Amino acid sequence: MTRNIQSLERAAAMLRLLAGGERRLGLSDIASSLDLAKGTAHGILRTLQQVGFVEQDEASGRYQLGAELLRLGTTYLDVHELRARALVWTDDLARSSGESVYLGVLHQQGVLIVHHVFRPDDSRQVLEVGAMQPLHSTALGKVLAAYDPVAHSEALEADRTAFTGRTVCDAAAFERILDVTRARGYAADVEETWEGVASIAAPVHDRRRMPVGAVGVAGAVERLRQDGELRPELIAAVRDCARAVSRDLGARRF
């Protein structure tokens, strides 16, 4: 009969504890909840912290789930399932907006395009599935950097190239953009990556409310803007599409 490894069982129980209830827990809370000695609990927490599964808040000393666990969690959702769930909604978004629609996920310090719906007109277009976009300048990338801790770290660690005169490369200014993105629920790119092109994107979450991708529209600046501002109906349509895909993935409160 195979024997369970006690330390792994305790580590798994600790991760489950941190995943539910209070967002952050102290060492004493964790030890008492799992009926462990403080020294034992601290040793497990230290190991989990070293591999990125747990993070400790410097101010309070409390523990929470780490970014590396988020990265592993997103692999639970296969990219093909994400694309399959988004097919109908992205087609609807392309029809209603009249613009190209893109679905992207984090990959190698950038945004990997996993689905692309052509603009519904007779213009010549190139399929961009498999293409990579930067995290710091595109609407898709900003959304991922704003909501995914791993994408956020990678965007800050990567070289933020200035593609146009509008590209924001300064770290502090970029952080402010991410704050605005989280506050309003969408990101924008107005000629920050390509001259004459604008884009709008919103986050897609799974049933655990983890960010698993971003969906958005992209097109000529003159079509996406009106009176110098992004068209509010396009912003609403993109956010509605992201919510619909999230709901299909089991997310609540969208």
Backbone hydrogen bonds, N-H to C=O, Kabsch-Sander energy under -0.5 kcal/mol:
donor,donor_aa,acceptor,acceptor_aa,energy
6,Q,4,N,-0.7
9,E,5,I,-2.0
10,R,6,Q,-2.5
11,A,7,S,-2.1
12,A,8,L,-2.6
13,A,9,E,-2.3
14,M,10,R,-2.1
15,L,11,A,-2.2
16,R,12,A,-2.3
17,L,13,A,-2.1
18,L,14,M,-2.2
19,A,15,L,-1.6
20,G,16,R,-0.8
20,G,17,L,-0.8
25,L,63,Y,-2.1
30,I,26,G,-2.3
31,A,27,L,-2.8
32,S,28,S,-2.6
33,S,29,D,-2.3
34,L,30,I,-1.8
35,D,32,S,-0.6
36,L,31,A,-3.0
41,A,37,A,-2.7
42,H,38,K,-2.8
43,G,39,G,-2.0
44,I,40,T,-2.0
45,L,41,A,-2.5
46,R,42,H,-2.6
47,T,43,G,-1.8
48,L,44,I,-2.6
49,Q,45,L,-2.5
50,Q,46,R,-1.9
51,V,47,T,-1.4
52,G,49,Q,-1.0
53,F,48,L,-2.1
54,V,48,L,-1.2
55,E,64,Q,-3.1
57,D,62,R,-3.0
61,G,57,D,-2.6
63,Y,25,L,-3.5
64,Q,55,E,-2.4
66,G,53,F,-2.8
68,E,52,G,-1.3
69,L,52,G,-0.9
70,L,66,G,-1.2
71,R,67,A,-2.1
72,L,68,E,-2.1
73,G,69,L,-2.4
74,T,70,L,-2.1
75,T,71,R,-0.8
75,T,72,L,-0.6
76,Y,72,L,-0.5
76,Y,73,G,-1.3
77,L,73,G,-0.5
77,L,74,T,-0.8
78,D,76,Y,-0.9
81,E,78,D,-0.6
82,L,78,D,-2.0
83,R,79,V,-2.6
84,A,80,H,-2.5
85,R,81,E,-2.7
86,A,82,L,-1.4
87,L,83,R,-1.1
87,L,84,A,-0.5
90,T,86,A,-3.0
91,D,87,L,-2.0
92,D,88,V,-2.2
93,L,89,W,-2.1
94,A,90,T,-2.3
95,R,91,D,-2.1
96,S,92,D,-2.7
97,S,93,L,-2.5
98,G,94,A,-2.2
100,S,218,A,-1.1
101,V,117,V,-2.1
102,Y,216,G,-2.8
103,L,115,H,-2.4
104,G,214,A,-2.8
105,V,112,L,-2.0
107,H,110,G,-2.5
110,G,107,H,-0.8
111,V,133,Q,-3.2
112,L,105,V,-3.2
112,L,110,G,-0.6
113,I,111,V,-0.6
113,I,131,A,-2.6
114,V,103,L,-2.6
114,V,112,L,-0.7
115,H,103,L,-1.3
117,V,101,V,-2.6
118,F,116,H,-0.5
121,D,119,R,-2.7
130,G,113,I,-3.2
131,A,128,E,-2.2
133,Q,111,V,-2.3
138,T,134,P,-0.8
142,K,138,T,-2.4
143,V,139,A,-2.1
144,L,140,L,-2.0
145,A,141,G,-2.6
146,A,142,K,-2.1
147,Y,143,V,-1.9
148,D,144,L,-2.7
152,H,148,D,-2.5
153,S,149,P,-2.2
154,E,150,V,-2.4
155,A,151,A,-2.4
156,L,152,H,-1.7
157,E,153,S,-2.1
158,A,154,E,-2.0
160,R,158,A,-0.5
161,T,159,D,-1.3
163,F,161,T,-0.9
163,F,192,E,-0.5
164,T,192,E,-0.5
166,R,191,E,-0.6
167,T,164,T,-1.0
169,C,167,T,-0.7
174,F,170,D,-2.4
175,E,171,A,-2.3
176,R,172,A,-1.7
177,I,173,A,-1.7
178,L,174,F,-2.0
179,D,175,E,-2.0
180,V,176,R,-2.1
181,T,177,I,-2.4
182,R,178,L,-2.4
183,A,179,D,-2.0
184,R,180,V,-2.3
185,G,181,T,-2.0
186,Y,181,T,-0.7
187,A,201,A,-2.7
189,D,199,S,-2.3
191,E,189,D,-0.7
191,E,197,V,-2.5
197,V,194,W,-1.8
198,A,219,G,-2.9
199,S,189,D,-2.1
200,I,217,V,-2.1
201,A,187,A,-2.2
202,A,215,V,-2.4
204,V,213,G,-2.6
206,D,210,M,-1.9
207,R,249,L,-0.9
209,R,206,D,-2.3
212,V,204,V,-2.7
213,G,204,V,-1.1
214,A,104,G,-2.1
215,V,202,A,-2.3
216,G,102,Y,-2.3
217,V,200,I,-2.0
218,A,100,S,-1.8
219,G,198,A,-2.4
221,V,196,G,-2.1
223,R,220,A,-1.3
224,L,220,A,-2.0
225,R,221,V,-2.0
226,Q,229,E,-3.4
229,E,226,Q,-1.6
231,R,224,L,-2.8
234,L,231,R,-0.9
235,I,231,R,-1.8
236,A,232,P,-2.5
237,A,233,E,-1.9
238,V,234,L,-2.5
239,R,235,I,-2.3
240,D,236,A,-2.4
241,C,237,A,-2.1
242,A,238,V,-2.4
243,R,239,R,-2.3
244,A,240,D,-2.4
245,V,241,C,-2.4
246,S,242,A,-2.3
247,R,243,R,-2.7
248,D,244,A,-2.0
249,L,245,V,-1.3
250,G,247,R,-1.6
251,A,246,S,-2.7
